[in-house]
Structures are given as structure tokens and as C-alpha cells.
């Protein structure tokens, strides 16, 4: 079953202002945004991955600091994860029309998914939910299902388990997978995906999972999903499966195998390569394509506004 954080009533939103380490969303600015007669677009989806929220909103992390990193010790670049998510939230809320849905593609938490980390995550997501946007979460290797469930009182017991789901939109269906903490989908989930794809051939399919399906092509060597080859074979056999989106590698990359586009989402939080970009992706669906635009946390970064198009027909 899925993890969905539905919109919350504005009256339940934090009164006054929402402040985290210099990132502020005030009640007045929220009302001002709504006063523009904001519309919601069911074919617009905000795509996030690897938020890595800490229990300390002031914490910064040098993502370039890993075993074998070519970055010198004195040249590591530090990123505040809470600030990055708060900025992304502000930008998404300011969109008009607003996306009706937002997907966080795994690794919501910084360490191993503690309750304190998820409390901060949920607090940061409140403005998005108060803006009328539904939030969908996939599970990554830094996440802990049990700890997250404890903080979601509306979640029913029968909804606890592997978090796979289908989001139906006018121009495409979204399939959200659970690659867990070890990068394994498993035979049962792969069979579920095959059945769901077979039952929904009327629209293009866009598939999401946290782990990369094969070894990373970017700056940091990262092994792929353990049963990634099985996933790719399955998607190759379904011609209406147009793309697989994944996070985990903290890079903005694209690849293609036959009809299948492979989209490596950037991290909202920190990046692995010095000077690399981080941020979120704005997806707009039409009958013919899924149009992607990269919004960098640093608007002066050379990749800010970078666009990709995924054909949904042909």
C-alpha cells in the first residue's frame, strides 16, 4: 500500500510563520499566494528525491565527502538539507497552476529514518500540504517504514507493508515502487507491477523507484538495484512503459534503452560532485510528452532550467 500525505486544512497549518534555519514561510505570504486565484493542474507533478532531512534543521552536510572522493578536504561544499527542502516548497507553492501531486522518490531521512528525522520532514512538508498538494513517498535505503508509520495517525493498519501504488492522471499512470533499504524489489512486487501494467495499457506508464537499476554512470560509483535487470526486462516488454525515474545517486542524468527513458533525479539535499546541482523537477504532462524542467537550489547554476522531454507516444 502507498504512503500518501493528503492535503491539510489551512486552519490546521502552523499559525503565524513557519521558520527553519533562515527559511521562512509566513501565513501572510501563504494567503497572498492563494489570493492569485491559484488553479491546480492534475497533469503537473513536482518530483523530488533524496531530501535527507536531519533531526536538526540547522545541520549541513558535505555530500562531496565520501571514500574515494576526488574533492580535497578543504574544498568540500556544505549543504543545509532543511533549507533546501524549504526553498523547494516555496517555489512549488508559488507555481500557478500548482501541481496537484508531489512525489518524493526515497531517502526522505538523513540517517536511518528516525522518528525525530520524520517529524522534521513532516513539519517541512506542512506548507505543501496546506497549499492543497498531495504528497506521495517511496522508500529508500535511508528510510524506516515503521518509524514513519508511527507519525501518520491516519494510516490504517492494512496499509502498512510494501509501499507500491498507482497514481492515475489524465495523460499517464504513475507506478510507485518500494526498493527498500537493500535495493531489492522482489519477485512478488515485480509480479504486481507486471499485472498492473497489463491492466493499464490505455495510458503511458511512468515508473518510480528509489534505486538506480544499474551501476551509476556518474561521479560516484554506486551499485545498481539487485534485481534491476529483472525490472528493466519487465519494462522493456511493456511498450507503454515510457520511463523509469530513480534517485539514490544524487545526480541529474538521463539515459535511454529502446523505448524506455531512464531519468536519474537530482537530490534536493546535497550532491556528490563538487559544483554539482541539486534541486527538484517540474513535470508537465501532455497527450504526447512528459516535459521536465530542473529547478536548481542555486538559480545561477548552469543547469538551472535544464529541460528534458519524454515522448509518450510512438
Secondary structure, DSSP 8 states (H G I E B T S, - for coil): --EEE----GGGS-SSEEEETTEEEEHHHHHHHHTTT--EEEEEEEEE----B-SSTT-EE-TT-STT--S-GGG---EEHHHHHHHHHHHHHT-SSEEEEEEEES--BSSS--HHHHHHHHHHHHHHHHTT-EEEEE--TT--HHHHHHT-TT--GGG-SS--EEEE-SSEEEEE---TTTT---HHHHHHHHHHHHH--SSEEEEE-SS-SS---SSS-----TTHHHHHHHHHT-TTEEEEEE-SS---EEEEETTEEEEE---SS--SSTT---EEEEEEE-SSEEEEEEEESSTTSTTTT-EEEEE---
